[in-house]
Amino acid sequence: MKLSVIIPTCNRSNLLIHCLSALYVNVLSINNRFECEVIVTDDSSDEETKTLIQQQYTWVKWVKGPRKGPAANRNNGVKNADGDWYLFIDDDCLPDTEILTEYYNAISANPEMRAFEGRIYVDGPKKSFLHESPINETGGFFWSCNICIQKDLFYQLKGFDEQFPFAAMEDVDLFRRLRQITDKHAFLFNASVVHPWRLNRNLIKTTLKRHASQEYYIQKHPEEAKRLNAMRHFRYFVKNNLYLVTHAWKYRFSGFGTLLYCNFLQLYFCFKTLLKSRPDKAS
C-alpha cells in the first residue's frame, strides 16, 4: 500500500515550512513499513515555494498548480500522485507525529473502509472573535485539511468540484457525494493535525464568499434546502449572539462589531436562500 500526501499551497511558504517540518518526523517514523510520497501542488504567483522545496525539502515532490483555486489544486495533486490512498493536508496545518502511521494502521485493519477523516484541533485558547479554525473533534465534517480517500473512490467521485466560486463548501459537497456511494468511512481521533487559530481581518468579505459557495451548493443539491428551516437558523442566530455577549469581555471586544454584523448578514442570507428554494405556488 502506498500513501500519497497531497498539500495544496498558494503564496504561503512561511506556513508551509512548518507543515513540512512536522510531516518529516512522520516520514522518518515509517521505517519502511509502507510506501509514502509527499506532493506539494503550488498555485503561487512566484517560485519561492518551488525553490524552498528544491533546496530544503528534497524528499518532497513539487508540482505546478493550475491556479484555479484550492479544489482544482487538490485535484492537480492527485493527477501527479501514484498512491493507493490520498491524504489531503492543508499547508497551514501541523500534522501530529504519528499521523501517517495512524492512517496506515486504520487502512490495514479495516480493508472494507474507503475513506477516513482525522481530528483537527487548535493550539491554544481563542483570543478574538475574528479567530477562526475548522475544529473537528468528533467527526462527521470531512473537512479537507485532514481527510484520506481511497484512490478508486476519489476517481469515482471525479474529485473535488472545481466550479465552486470560492474556497468554501467544496469538501462538504465531496462528502455528500461520497455518502451517496458508500457508508464505509470513519473518523480517526489519533490521526490528527493542529490547525492554529487564524485571525480573519476580512470576515465580512469571507462571509459574502461563503454565501456564494453555499448558493452554488444548494443549486447542486436542492434537497439540502430542506435543512434550512427558519426556526433552526433563528436559534443558531440567537446562540451566536449570546456567545458574543457572554464572551465580549473575555476577548476585550476584539472583533465584536464585525462578528455581530456577520451574524445578521448570515441570517439575511438564510432567509433569502429559503425564499428562493420555495416551490412556486402557481405550479
N, C-alpha and C positions, 0 to 999 in steps of 0.2 A: 504494500500500500504506500502510495506517495501522496504527501500533503503539499498543496500549493498555497502559500500565504500571500494574499494579494492586498497591497496597501496603495490606495489612490492618494495622490497628493497634488497640491497646486500652490506654488509660491509660499510654502511653509517649511522650508528646510530647517528652521530654528526649532520647530516642533518635531519634525521627522527624525532628527538625530537622537532624541530621547526615546522615541518609539523603537528605532532600530537597535539602539544600545541595549534596551531592555530585552528585545527579542533575541539578541545574540546569546544571552545567558541561556535561553531556551534551546537554541541551536546546539550549543555546546553540551547541554544535558542529555541530548538524544542518544549519544554514544552508539550511533549506527544501528539503533533498534528499528528505525524506519527511515524512509527517504523523505526529504523535505526541501522545498525551494522557496525562496522569498523573492517576490516580484514587486517592485515599485513602479507603478504606472503614473507618469508625470505629465500633468497639464500645465506646468509652469510656463511663464512667458519668457524665461531666460534659461541658461544652462547651469545655474548654480547647484541645483539638486543633482543633476547628472554628474557634474564634476565632483561633488561631495561623495557620492556613492563610488565613483571610479577610484577615488583617492583613499577613502577611509573605510568603505564597506564593500570590499571586493567580493564578498560571499553573496551579495545581493544582485539580482538581475534588474537593471534599469531598462524601461521601455518608454518610448514617447507616447503621451496620451493624445486623444482625439480633440481635446479642448471643446467638448460639448457638454460639460457638466459631470458631476460625480457618478451618475448612473452609467453613462457611456464610458467613463474612465474605468469603472469596475469591470464592465463587460470587456473592455480592452485588455485588462489584466488577464482575464480568463482566456482570451484568444491567444495569449502568449504563454499560457501555462500548460503543463503536461501531467499534472497530478490527477489522482483518482477522486480527491476531495478538494474543495476550495474553501479556505478560511479567509474571511474578509475582516480586516482590522483597519481602523482609521488612523491617519498619521498623527493625530493629537492624543492618541491613547497610549498607555503604558502597560504592555502585557505582563501578567504575573509570571514568575519564574518557571512554572510548570504547565503553562497553557497548552503547549504543543503535546506534551505527554498526556495531559488530561483528555484532549480531543482524540489522540491516538488510542488510548485505553478504552474510551467510550465507543469508538467506531469498532474496535476489535471485539469488545464484549457484547455489542448489540448489532449484529450484522443485518438485522431487519430494519434498523433505523436509516433514514435517508437525509436527515438534517438535524442540526443542533444549534441552539443559541446559548451563548455564555453570559455569565454575570458581568454587569457593568456597575462599578461603584465609584464614589468620589473620594478625594484625597483629604478632606477636612470639612469643617463647618462652612455653611454658606454665609457670606458677609454682605451681600447686597441683593436687592430684588432683581437686579439685572444679571445675576449669576445664573447660568444655565448648564445643565448636564443631563444626558439621557440615561438616568439611573434605571437599572433593571436588576432587581434583587430576587425576583420570584419567577421570571419567565413570562411568556405569552406576548411579548412585544416584537421579537425578531428584528431588533434594530441592527443596522448594517455595520456598526463599528465592532461587532463581535458575533459573527454567525459562521456556520460551517455547513456546506451543502455538497451532497454527492454530485459528481460530475454529470452523470446521466440525467439526474433530476433537474439540474440547472439548465441543461440544454433543452429538456422537455418543456421547461417554463419559458424558454427563449430569453433567459436572463432578466436583468433589470429593464424596466420600461424607460426608454430614453426620451419619451415625449413629455414627461412631467416638466412644467415650465420652470420650476425652481427645485433646489435640493431639499425636498420635503415630500414625505408620503410614498416615495418610490420603494422603500423597504416594506412599508405597510401593504402596499399593493403586491409585492412579491410574496409576502407571507399569506395573503388572502388567496392568491392563485395556487400557492403550494398546498394549502389546506383543502383546496378543491380537488387535488390529485391524490393526496395521501395524508394519513394521520400519524405517520411514522416520523415524528420529530420530538425532540426532548430538550429540556433545559439542564445545563451543566453549571452548577454553582461554582465549582472549583476551577472551571475553565474561564478565568476572569481577566478583565482589564480595568485599569484605573482610567476614568475619564475626568480629568481635572475640571473644576469649575471654570467656565469661560465667561468673561464679562461682555455682555452683548450691549454695546453702546448704540446699536441701531435696531432696538427691539421693535419699534413701530414699523420700520421698513420690513423687518423679518416677519412680523405678523401679517403684513399685506402679502408677502411672498407665500407664506404658508397657506393662506386662504386661497390663493390662486392654484396652488397644487391640490388643495382639498377639493376645489371645484372640479378639477380635471379627474380626480379620483372618483367623485360622485357621478360624473358623466360616464365614467368607465364601469362603475359598479352602482347603478341606480338603486339596487336593492339595499345598499348601505344607508341610503337616506332615511330609511325606516328607523334606524337607530337614533336619528337626530330629532327626538321629540322635544318639544318646547320645555316641558317641566324638568326633564333631565338636565338640560343645559342651563336652565334658570337656577337649579340647585347648584350646579357647578360654578356658575357666576357668583352666587351668594357665598359659596365656600371659599372661592378665590379672594373675594373682598374681605371676608372675615379674617383670612390669613394675612392680608395686607394690614388690617387694623391692629391685629394682635402681635404682629412682628415688626411694626413700624419703628419702635424704639430700639429693638434688638439690632436692626440694620441701620439705625440712625437716619431713617427716611431715605437712604440711598436707593434711587430708582423708584420711589413710591409713586410719584405722579405719572411716570412713564408706564408703569405696570397697570395702574388704575385705568389710564386711557386705553391701554391694550385690552383690558378685561371688557370694557364697554364695546370696543371695536369687535372683539370676538363674539360677543352676544349679538351684536347687529348682524354680523356675517352669518351666524347660526340661523337667525330668523329669516334672513334673506335666502339662504340655501333651502330652508324648509318651504318657503313660499314658492320657490322655483321648482321644487321637486313634487309639489302637489299636483295630482292629475287634474286636467281641465274638466270642470263640472259640466261644460256643454257637451263633452264627449261621452 
